[in-house]
Amino acid sequence: MGKIFIVLGVVFIIIGVIWTLFGKLPGDISFKKGNFSFHFPIMTSIVVSIILSIILFLIGKWR
């Protein structure tokens, strides 16, 4: 269990560094033309989904 938390911590650090440097994750779609702007955070959604799935899996396994 401790190794899983270490891996998750490293993943969070990497994501945080990328997010800080770029303001968004690579793979997010942004489009701006005139007064219209569109932002679809597809990569952010995928990363959040994976992290939540892992957390819920660990909680289910722990119970």
Secondary structure, 3 states (H helix, E strand, C coil): CHHHHHHHHHHHHHHHHHHHHHCCCCCCEEEEECCEEEEECHHHHHHHHHHHHHHHHHHHHHC
